[in-house]
Amino acid sequence: MTSEPTLAFIAAGFSTALAAAAVLRNRRSGAAWWFALGMVGLAVDSGLSGICLSVVDLDKLAHWQESSLILKAFLVAIWLGFAVTYSRGDAVESFRRWRVLIAIGCVLPVIAWLGFRGQLLEVVARPNFPDFWVSLSDSGKVINVLILVGTVLVLMNLERTFRSAVGTMQWRIKFLILGLTVIFGARIYARSQALVFSGHANALGEVEIIGLLVGCVLLGIGYLRSGFGQIDVYPSHAVLHTSITVMLVGGYLFVIGVLAQIVAHYGGATSFQLEAFLVLVAIALLAVLLLSEKIRQRIRRFVSRHFSRPQYDFRRIWTEFTQSTSSAIDDPALCAASAELISETFNVLSVSIWLFDEERNNLSLEASTSRSRSATDDYGFPIGPGFTSVRKAFDLEKIKEPWGETLRHVSETQFSEGGNRIGVPLLAGDRYLGIIILADRVSGVAYTFEELELLECIADQVASSLLNLRLAKAIMLGKELEAFQTISAFFVHDLKNAASTLKLTLQNLPVHFDDPEFRQDTLRSIGATTDRINQIIERLGTLGTRLDVRPGPVDLNGVVEQAIENLNGVPGIEFAKQFEPLPKLLADGEQLRSVVTNLLLNARDAVGEHGRIEIKTGAQDGWVAVSVSDDGCGMTPSFLRDSLFRPFKTTKKKGLGIGMFQSRMIIEAHHGSIRAKSEVGKGTTFQVLLPLTSESQ
């Protein structure tokens, strides 16, 4: 009933060597330590499997099988820590999101070992069965399910990392991902056997040993390729919803379940392990084929040649381009999405987009599929004359000018069989915005005329999108400046009104200085004006994007009276007041006083040194009204119609053109309205209408 354990110890030695190599090569990387710890754990697990294959005593075999089961459960947490940090640009944040689950994965095996030791499984010798049978108890089945689910989570996160990488970044990590997929695929196979039959043959450990050995070979190839070097990717959460891992594991378990029912129906499971293993191998081979760029390219070429279809589905490409770039709000996002699309469309591993700085006459790298963005932020180099004269896609290897040598130097290929490098200029009309360089094409296939035209079309669209982003940014800055100027003008206007009130007071002070009552009114007016200035400063400090209205009970007659008093009387001008009793409004008293003050100052300026200003208040049909009339110069119908309430439009020589615009904003913020009637040479009447709310009535 025993099997040769040699392979188990070979696999254990291979795993230990890979763990040491990973740490020596990347000792500062947290993911490398996770990997090393996981590989050492796999080595120990392989050694335990080898012991199980050589033991014939049932009690000892049960002890070693139980130890192996607990170790497998503990390794899930370690490999999950590796999967969520390996090649992640946001490794710290990713680990933080998964830390609770990883901690649970570490604690549960310890609890199972301490609380259920000796109760997880039982080893029996079945009659007419060529091997020992390991039967799982209920607690053992729970541990087995946790191992299966945890392994799927590990593969899902590795898949997210792989699918988020493009070009040579995907090439660097492909064999490491494939090696771990084989190792954990064999584990999923073994755990699914135990799940279906509530146990497994002792020899089933050989499957995991062979899987570990094959996986280590692939990991070794990956180490020779890139030394387990990492990249920086930021996987999308949407990948979880379309996970190939979930589809493959789900499909495999479904097939296993169907086969189990068939085998059970016909009585016996002698050949079931072989059949299920063949299904696993077929799925693994299919995954390897789907990940091979060369095979995918040959499939596309076969379909195109034998079914007479166009080389590219332009509508699909254009739809993908539109969808991938529509959410880009800046140059890096747009260039990154464009580089990824070009890489996937043309099977090119290295796509870099360089943007041209007209002021400094140099190129700087904005996006690349072959280098991490963080490692290229400072890339930039001067470009020689003649570069901007190229208007079509060109073969970079054939350019003899100095700028061609410069571009070849900064876009060095990583594969000798990757074919010639192609450059495509980014043109928006007469503006030269940059260049796209394609290198390391799979199999080095030459570009067809149709492909070059498609590249030029994509480059034109990228250039147009870049120009639109820059124009939109310039417009946004202009609007921000305009908004700043408008808001500034509002406060300047309010301060100007306050200054006018103080000026009137100072003008009247020499004439009426001996009048005690006038002095009291003057002090009161100065105090009110000072309070007004402080309120303006307070509003400026809390300035937001919307008008700041602070409603409260307001006596409109009192507001109008206070505005009149602040003017403190003007020689030669008659003020006529006609106030009706009014209910209190729910409004911002300071804002309304600003409106009334502005109307009174406009009326004073309109009548000049001599005239009459009439102020009325009243209420009717749920509305209160205040009107200010003067017999001054009046306004033309065209100004009244087109310019009165527009900012920076005024009939005054020293006016700002802000007062009426601001007044209408304040009244409309109170859900009211402001109207004006005027006739040149006869005067003007402004009427403000404000609604009475239920609280006011």
C-alpha positions in Angstrom: 0.0 0.0 0.0 3.0 2.3 -0.1 4.3 4.5 -2.9 7.7 5.8 -3.6 8.2 9.1 -1.6 11.2 10.3 -3.5 9.3 12.8 -5.7 7.9 14.4 -2.5 11.3 15.2 -1.1 12.6 16.4 -4.5 9.6 18.8 -4.7 10.3 19.9 -1.1 13.9 20.7 -1.9 12.9 22.5 -5.1 10.4 24.6 -3.1 13.0 25.5 -0.5 15.4 26.6 -3.1 12.9 28.9 -4.7 12.0 30.4 -1.3 15.7 31.2 -0.7 16.1 32.6 -4.2 13.1 34.9 -3.8 14.3 36.3 -0.5 17.9 36.8 -1.7 16.7 38.6 -4.9 13.9 40.8 -3.3 14.7 40.9 0.4 13.1 44.4 0.8 9.8 43.2 -0.7 7.0 42.2 1.7 5.5 40.0 -1.0 8.8 38.1 -1.4 8.7 37.2 2.3 5.1 36.0 2.0 6.2 33.9 -1.1 9.2 32.4 0.8 7.1 31.5 3.8 4.5 29.9 1.5 7.1 27.9 -0.4 8.7 26.7 2.8 5.2 25.6 4.0 4.6 23.8 0.7 8.0 22.1 1.1 7.1 20.9 4.6 3.7 19.8 3.3 5.3 17.8 0.5 7.6 16.2 3.1 4.6 15.2 5.2 3.0 13.7 2.1 6.1 11.7 1.4 6.0 10.4 5.0 2.4 9.4 4.5 3.2 7.5 1.4 5.8 5.4 3.3 4.0 4.8 6.5 2.1 1.5 7.0 0.9 1.9 10.6 -2.6 3.2 10.6 -2.3 5.3 13.8 0.9 7.0 12.6 -0.6 7.5 9.2 -3.6 9.2 10.8 -1.3 11.5 12.8 0.7 12.6 9.7 -2.4 13.0 7.5 -4.0 15.2 10.2 -0.9 17.3 10.5 -0.8 17.7 6.8 -4.5 18.8 6.7 -3.9 21.5 9.4 -0.8 22.7 7.6 -2.7 23.0 4.3 -5.3 25.1 6.1 -2.7 27.4 7.7 -0.9 27.8 4.3 -4.1 29.3 2.8 -3.7 32.5 5.0 0.0 32.8 4.0 -0.7 32.5 0.3 -3.6 34.9 0.5 -1.2 37.4 2.1 1.1 36.9 -0.9 -1.7 37.1 -3.5 -3.1 40.4 -2.2 0.3 42.1 -2.1 2.3 40.7 -5.0 2.9 43.3 -7.8 0.2 45.6 -6.3 0.8 49.3 -6.5 -1.5 49.6 -3.5 -0.1 46.7 -1.6 -0.5 48.3 1.8 -4.1 49.2 1.2 -4.9 45.8 -0.4 -3.5 44.0 2.7 -5.5 46.2 5.0 -8.7 45.2 3.2 -7.9 41.5 3.6 -6.2 41.5 7.0 -9.2 40.3 8.9 -9.7 37.3 6.7 -6.0 36.5 6.7 -6.0 36.7 10.5 -9.0 34.3 10.7 -7.2 32.0 8.3 -4.3 31.9 10.7 -6.4 31.4 13.9 -8.8 28.7 12.7 -6.2 26.0 12.0 -4.7 26.6 15.4 -8.2 26.2 17.0 -8.8 23.0 15.0 -5.5 21.6 16.1 -6.0 22.4 19.7 -9.7 21.6 19.9 -10.1 18.6 17.6 -6.8 17.0 17.5 -7.2 13.3 16.8 -10.8 13.8 15.7 -10.4 15.3 12.2 -10.0 12.1 10.3 -9.7 8.3 10.5 -7.5 5.9 8.4 -9.0 2.6 7.5 -8.1 -0.4 5.3 -10.9 -1.2 3.0 -11.4 -4.7 1.7 -10.7 -5.1 -2.0 -9.2 -1.6 -2.1 -5.5 -1.3 -3.0 -4.7 1.6 -0.7 -5.5 3.0 2.8 -8.6 5.2 2.9 -8.5 8.5 4.8 -12.1 9.2 6.0 -12.9 12.8 7.1 -15.0 13.6 10.2 -17.5 16.5 10.2 -14.8 18.8 11.6 -12.4 17.5 9.0 -14.9 18.3 6.3 -15.2 21.8 7.5 -11.4 22.3 7.4 -11.4 20.7 3.9 -14.0 23.2 2.7 -12.1 26.1 4.2 -9.0 25.0 2.3 -10.9 24.7 -0.9 -12.5 28.2 -0.6 -9.3 29.8 0.6 -7.4 28.4 -2.4 -10.0 29.8 -4.8 -9.6 33.2 -3.2 -5.8 33.0 -3.6 -6.2 32.2 -7.3 -8.8 34.9 -7.8 -6.4 37.6 -6.4 -3.5 36.3 -8.6 -5.9 36.4 -11.6 -6.8 40.0 -10.8 -3.1 41.0 -10.7 -2.4 39.2 -14.0 -5.4 40.6 -15.8 -4.6 44.1 -14.7 -1.1 43.9 -16.2 -0.5 44.5 -19.9 2.4 44.1 -22.4 5.8 43.1 -21.0 4.5 43.6 -17.4 2.2 40.6 -18.0 5.0 38.7 -19.6 7.2 39.2 -16.5 4.8 37.6 -14.1 3.1 35.0 -16.4 5.2 32.0 -15.4 5.0 32.7 -11.7 1.2 33.0 -11.9 1.1 29.8 -14.1 3.3 27.9 -11.6 1.1 28.8 -8.6 -2.0 28.0 -10.6 -0.7 24.5 -11.3 0.2 24.0 -7.6 -3.2 25.3 -6.3 -5.1 23.6 -9.2 -3.7 20.3 -8.0 -4.8 21.2 -4.5 -8.3 22.1 -5.6 -8.4 18.7 -7.4 -7.4 16.9 -4.3 -9.7 18.8 -1.9 -12.6 18.3 -4.3 -12.0 14.6 -4.3 -12.2 14.6 -0.5 -15.3 16.8 -0.6 -17.2 14.5 -3.0 -16.3 11.2 -1.3 -16.0 12.5 2.3 -12.4 11.2 2.2 -9.7 10.1 -0.1 -7.1 7.5 -0.9 -3.8 7.9 0.8 -2.1 7.9 -2.6 -4.0 11.1 -3.6 -1.1 13.0 -2.1 0.9 12.1 -5.1 -1.3 14.4 -7.2 -0.3 17.4 -5.1 3.3 16.3 -5.1 3.4 16.1 -8.9 1.5 19.5 -9.1 4.1 21.0 -6.8 6.9 19.6 -8.8 5.5 20.9 -12.1 4.6 24.2 -10.6 8.2 24.6 -9.2 9.5 24.1 -12.7 7.3 26.9 -14.0 8.3 29.1 -11.1 12.0 28.4 -11.9 11.4 29.5 -15.5 9.8 32.6 -14.1 12.8 33.2 -11.9 15.2 32.9 -14.8 13.1 35.2 -16.9 12.6 38.1 -14.5 14.0 37.1 -11.1 10.5 37.3 -9.6 10.6 41.0 -10.2 7.4 42.8 -9.3 5.4 45.4 -11.2 2.9 48.0 -10.0 -0.7 47.4 -11.0 -4.0 48.6 -9.5 -6.5 45.8 -10.1 -10.1 46.8 -10.7 -12.8 45.4 -8.3 -14.9 44.7 -11.4 -12.5 41.8 -12.2 -14.1 39.8 -9.4 -17.4 39.9 -11.2 -15.9 38.2 -14.3 -13.4 36.0 -12.6 -12.0 33.2 -14.8 -11.0 31.4 -11.6 -14.6 31.2 -10.4 -15.8 30.0 -13.8 -13.1 27.3 -14.1 -13.4 26.0 -10.5 -17.2 26.1 -10.6 -17.3 24.3 -13.9 -14.8 21.7 -12.7 -16.7 21.0 -9.5 -19.9 20.7 -11.5 -18.3 18.1 -13.8 -16.8 16.3 -10.8 -20.3 16.2 -9.2 -21.9 14.8 -12.3 -19.1 12.1 -12.7 -19.5 11.2 -9.0 -23.2 10.6 -9.5 -22.5 8.4 -12.6 -19.8 6.4 -10.9 -22.0 5.9 -7.8 -24.9 4.8 -10.0 -22.7 2.1 -11.7 -21.1 1.2 -8.4 -17.5 1.9 -7.7 -14.9 4.6 -7.9 -11.9 2.7 -9.1 -11.2 4.8 -12.2 -12.9 8.0 -11.0 -9.7 9.7 -9.8 -8.1 9.2 -13.2 -11.1 10.6 -15.0 -11.4 13.6 -12.7 -7.6 14.3 -13.0 -7.9 14.2 -16.8 -10.6 16.9 -16.5 -8.3 19.0 -14.4 -5.4 18.6 -16.8 -7.7 19.6 -19.7 -8.8 22.7 -18.0 -5.3 23.6 -17.0 -4.1 23.2 -20.6 -6.9 25.3 -21.9 -6.0 28.1 -19.5 -2.3 27.9 -20.6 -3.4 28.1 -24.2 -5.6 31.1 -23.6 -2.7 32.9 -21.9 -0.3 32.3 -24.8 -0.1 35.4 -26.9 1.3 33.4 -29.9 -1.4 30.9 -29.9 -4.1 33.6 -29.6 -2.5 35.4 -32.5 -2.5 32.2 -34.6 -6.1 31.6 -33.9 -7.0 35.1 -35.0 -4.9 34.6 -38.2 -6.6 31.3 -39.0 -10.1 32.7 -38.6 -9.2 35.8 -40.7 -7.6 33.6 -43.4 -10.3 30.9 -43.7 -13.4 32.8 -43.1 -12.6 36.0 -45.1 -13.3 38.4 -42.3 -11.6 41.8 -42.0 -8.4 41.9 -40.1 -10.0 44.0 -37.4 -13.5 44.7 -36.2 -13.3 48.5 -36.3 -16.7 49.0 -34.6 -15.6 46.9 -31.7 -12.2 48.7 -31.4 -13.9 52.1 -31.6 -16.4 51.1 -29.0 -13.7 49.8 -26.6 -11.7 52.9 -27.2 -14.6 55.2 -26.4 -15.5 53.3 -23.3 -12.0 53.1 -21.9 -11.2 56.8 -22.5 -14.6 58.4 -21.8 -13.9 58.6 -18.0 -10.3 60.0 -18.4 -10.0 63.4 -16.8 -6.3 64.1 -17.4 -3.5 63.2 -19.7 -2.0 60.3 -17.7 -5.4 58.5 -17.5 -6.1 59.0 -21.2 -2.7 57.9 -22.3 -2.7 54.8 -20.0 -6.1 53.6 -21.4 -4.9 54.2 -25.0 -1.7 52.4 -24.5 -3.5 49.4 -23.0 -6.0 49.3 -25.9 -3.2 49.5 -28.5 -1.2 46.7 -26.8 -4.2 44.4 -26.7 -5.4 45.2 -30.2 -2.1 44.7 -32.0 -0.5 42.1 -29.7 2.3 44.5 -28.8 4.0 44.0 -25.5 5.7 47.4 -25.3 3.6 50.5 -26.0 4.8 53.9 -24.8 3.2 57.3 -25.3 5.4 60.4 -25.2 4.0 63.9 -25.0 5.7 66.9 -26.6 6.4 70.1 -24.7 6.5 72.9 -27.2 8.1 75.4 -24.7 11.1 73.1 -23.8 11.2 71.2 -27.1 11.4 67.9 -25.3 9.4 64.6 -25.0 8.3 63.1 -21.7 6.9 59.7 -21.0 3.2 59.8 -20.0 2.2 56.1 -20.2 3.8 52.7 -20.9 2.9 49.0 -20.8 6.5 47.9 -20.3 7.5 50.1 -17.4 5.9 51.0 -14.1 4.4 54.5 -14.0 6.2 55.3 -10.7 9.6 54.5 -12.3 9.2 56.9 -15.2 7.8 60.1 -13.8 11.0 61.9 -14.4 11.6 60.7 -17.9 12.2 63.5 -20.4 14.7 64.3 -23.1 15.3 67.0 -25.7 14.4 66.1 -29.3 16.3 67.3 -32.3 15.1 69.3 -35.3 12.9 67.5 -37.9 11.0 65.5 -35.4 7.7 67.4 -35.9 7.8 67.2 -39.7 6.8 63.5 -39.7 3.0 63.3 -40.3 2.5 59.5 -40.9 3.3 56.2 -39.1 6.9 55.3 -39.7 9.4 52.5 -39.2 11.7 53.7 -36.4 14.5 51.4 -37.5 14.8 53.3 -40.8 15.0 56.8 -39.5 18.6 58.1 -40.0 18.2 61.6 -38.4 19.6 62.2 -34.8 16.1 62.3 -33.4 15.5 58.7 -34.6 18.5 57.5 -32.7 17.2 59.3 -29.6 13.9 57.6 -29.9 15.5 54.2 -30.4 17.6 54.7 -27.3 14.6 55.6 -25.0 12.4 52.8 -26.4 14.8 49.9 -26.3 13.3 46.5 -27.1 13.3 43.6 -24.7 13.0 40.8 -27.2 15.3 40.4 -30.3 12.4 38.7 -32.2 9.9 41.4 -31.5 10.2 43.0 -35.0 10.8 46.6 -36.0 9.6 49.5 -33.8 6.9 51.7 -35.2 6.3 55.3 -34.4 2.9 57.1 -34.8 2.7 60.9 -34.4 0.0 62.4 -32.3 -1.4 65.2 -34.5 -4.3 67.6 -33.8 -4.5 69.8 -36.9 -1.2 71.5 -37.1 -0.3 70.9 -33.5 2.2 68.2 -32.7 1.3 66.7 -29.3 3.6 63.7 -29.1 4.3 60.2 -30.4 3.2 56.6 -29.8 6.0 54.0 -30.0 5.2 50.3 -30.5 7.8 47.6 -29.8 8.1 43.9 -29.0 5.3 42.6 -31.1 4.4 39.0 -30.4 6.3 36.8 -33.0 7.7 40.0 -34.6 4.9 40.1 -37.2 5.3 42.9 -39.7 2.6 45.6 -39.7 0.2 45.6 -42.6 -1.0 48.6 -44.5 -4.4 48.2 -42.9 -2.8 48.1 -39.4 -0.8 51.3 -40.0 -3.9 53.1 -41.1 -5.8 51.9 -38.1 -2.9 53.1 -35.8 -2.9 56.5 -37.4 -6.7 56.7 -36.9 -6.3 55.8 -33.2 -3.5 58.2 -32.8 -5.6 61.1 -34.3 -8.4 60.3 -31.9 -5.9 60.2 -28.9 -4.5 63.6 -30.0 -8.0 65.1 -30.3 -8.9 63.8 -26.9 -5.7 65.2 -25.4 -6.4 68.6 -27.0 -10.0 68.5 -25.7 -8.8 67.8 -22.2 -6.3 70.7 -22.4 -8.9 73.1 -23.8 -11.4 72.0 -21.1 -8.8 72.6 -18.4 -8.1 76.1 -19.8 -11.8 76.9 -19.9 -12.2 75.6 -16.4 -9.4 77.9 -15.2 -11.0 80.8 -17.0 -14.3 80.1 -15.4 -12.7 79.9 -12.0 -11.0 83.2 -12.5 -14.2 84.7 -13.7 -16.1 83.4 -10.7 -13.4 84.8 -8.4 -13.6 88.2 -10.1 -17.4 88.2 -9.8 -17.4 87.2 -6.1 -14.7 89.8 -5.4 -16.8 92.4 -7.1 -19.7 91.6 -4.9 -17.7 92.3 -1.7 -16.1 95.3 -3.2 -19.5 96.7 -4.0 -20.8 96.1 -0.4 -17.7 97.8 1.0 -18.2 100.7 -1.5 -21.8 101.1 -0.2 -20.5 101.1 3.4 -17.8 103.7 2.5 -20.5 105.9 0.8 -22.5 105.8 4.1 -19.4 106.9 6.1 -18.6 109.6 3.5 -22.1 111.1 3.8 -21.7 111.2 7.6 -18.4 113.0 7.3 -19.9 115.5 4.9 -22.7 116.4 7.3 -20.6 116.3 10.4 -19.1 119.9 10.1 -22.5 121.4 9.5 -24.4 119.7 12.4 -21.5 119.0 14.8 -23.0 121.2 17.6 -26.3 119.3 17.5 -26.2 116.6 20.3 -28.9 114.6 18.6 -27.0 114.6 15.3 -23.9 113.4 17.1 -25.8 110.5 18.6 -27.2 109.6 15.2 -23.7 109.9 13.8 -22.2 107.6 16.3 -25.1 105.1 15.8 -24.6 105.3 12.1 -20.8 104.7 12.3 -21.4 101.7 14.6 -23.9 100.2 12.2 -21.6 100.7 9.3 -18.7 99.1 11.3 -21.0 96.1 12.0 -21.8 95.9 8.4 -18.2 95.8 7.4 -17.5 93.1 9.9 -20.4 91.1 8.5 -19.0 91.5 5.0 -15.6 90.2 6.3 -17.3 87.2 8.0 -19.2 86.3 4.8 -15.9 86.5 2.9 -14.3 84.1 5.4 -17.1 81.5 4.9 -17.4 82.1 1.2 -18.8 79.0 -0.7 -20.1 78.3 -4.2 -23.6 79.3 -3.3 -25.1 82.5 -1.8 -25.0 82.2 2.0 -28.6 82.9 3.2 -29.2 82.8 7.0 -33.0 83.0 7.5 -34.7 84.3 10.6 -37.6 86.5 11.7 -37.2 89.9 10.0 -39.2 93.2 10.3 -39.1 94.5 6.8 -40.1 98.0 7.9 -37.3 98.0 10.4 -34.8 96.9 7.8 -35.9 99.7 5.4 -35.8 102.3 8.2 -32.3 101.3 9.3 -31.1 101.5 5.7 -32.5 105.0 5.4 -30.9 106.0 8.8 -27.5 104.8 7.6 -27.6 107.3 4.8 -28.0 109.9 7.6 -29.8 112.4 5.5 -28.5 114.0 2.3 -28.9 117.8 1.9 -31.2 118.8 -1.0 -32.8 115.3 -1.2 -36.3 114.7 0.2 -37.1 111.3 1.6 -40.8 110.3 1.6 -41.8 107.2 3.6 -45.1 105.3 3.4 -45.0 102.2 5.6 -47.9 99.8 6.1 -47.9 97.3 9.1 -46.3 94.1 7.9 -45.9 90.6 9.4 -42.4 89.4 10.1 -40.6 87.6 7.3 -38.5 84.5 7.5 -35.5 85.9 5.7 -31.9 87.1 6.0 -32.1 90.6 7.4 -28.6 91.6 6.5 -28.9 90.5 2.9 -32.3 92.4 2.5 -30.7 95.5 4.1 -27.9 95.3 1.5 -30.6 95.2 -1.3 -32.5 98.2 0.2 -29.3 100.2 0.7 -28.2 99.5 -2.8 -31.6 100.8 -4.2 -31.4 103.9 -2.0 -27.8 104.7 -3.1 -28.8 104.2 -6.8 -31.7 106.5 -6.3 -29.5 109.2 -4.6 -27.0 109.0 -7.5 -29.8 109.3 -10.0 -31.4 112.4 -8.5 -28.1 114.2 -8.0 -28.0 117.2 -5.6 -31.7 117.9 -5.5 -34.6 115.5 -5.8 -37.2 113.2 -4.2 -36.9 109.6 -3.1 -40.1 107.8 -2.1 -40.0 104.5 -0.2 -43.2 102.4 0.3 -43.9 99.0 1.9 -47.1 97.0 1.8 -48.6 93.4 1.8 -51.2 91.7 -0.4 -52.1 88.1 -1.4 -49.3 86.4 0.5 -46.6 88.8 -0.6 -44.9 91.8 0.9 -43.5 94.6 -1.2 -41.0 97.4 -0.9 -40.6 100.0 -3.6 -38.0 102.8 -4.1 -38.9 105.5 -6.5 -36.9 108.6 -7.6 -37.4 111.5 -10.0 -33.9 111.3 -11.4 -32.4 110.8 -14.8 -33.9 107.4 -15.5 -32.7 104.6 -17.8 -33.1 103.9 -21.5 -35.4 101.0 -22.5 -32.5 99.1 -24.1 -30.4 99.3 -20.9 -33.4 98.3 -18.8 -34.1 95.3 -21.0 -30.6 94.1 -21.8 -28.1 95.3 -19.1 -29.8 96.3 -15.8 -29.4 92.9 -14.0 -26.2 91.8 -15.8 -22.9 92.0 -14.0 -20.4 94.8 -14.8 -23.1 96.8 -16.7 -23.7 100.3 -15.3 -24.7 103.8 -16.3 -22.5 105.4 -13.6 -19.0 106.7 -14.4 -17.5 105.2 -11.2 -19.9 102.3 -10.8 -19.0 98.6 -10.8 -22.2 97.2 -12.4 -22.6 94.7 -9.5 -25.3 96.1 -7.3 -28.4 95.1 -9.2 -27.0 91.8 -10.2 -26.2 91.0 -6.6 -29.6 92.3 -5.5 -31.5 90.1 -7.8 -29.4 87.1 -6.7 -30.3 87.8 -3.1 -34.1 88.3 -3.8 -34.2 85.2 -5.9 -32.5 83.2 -3.1 -35.5 84.3 -1.0 -37.8 83.0 -3.8 -38.9 86.6 -4.5 -38.6 88.9 -7.5 -37.4 92.4 -8.3 -38.9 94.6 -11.0 -38.0 98.0 -12.5 -39.8 100.7 -14.4 -37.9 103.7 -15.8 -38.2 106.5 -18.2 -35.4 108.8 -19.3 -35.7 112.2 -17.6 -38.6 111.2 -15.4 -37.2 108.7 -12.9 -37.1 105.1 -11.9 -39.2 102.8 -9.6 -37.8 99.5 -8.2 -40.3 97.0 -6.6 -39.1 94.1 -4.5 -41.7 91.2 -3.9 -41.1 88.6 -1.2 -43.3 85.7 -0.3 -44.9 85.3 3.1 -44.3 81.8 4.3 -46.7 79.9 6.7 -44.3 80.6 9.5 -44.4 84.3 8.7 -48.2 84.5 8.6 
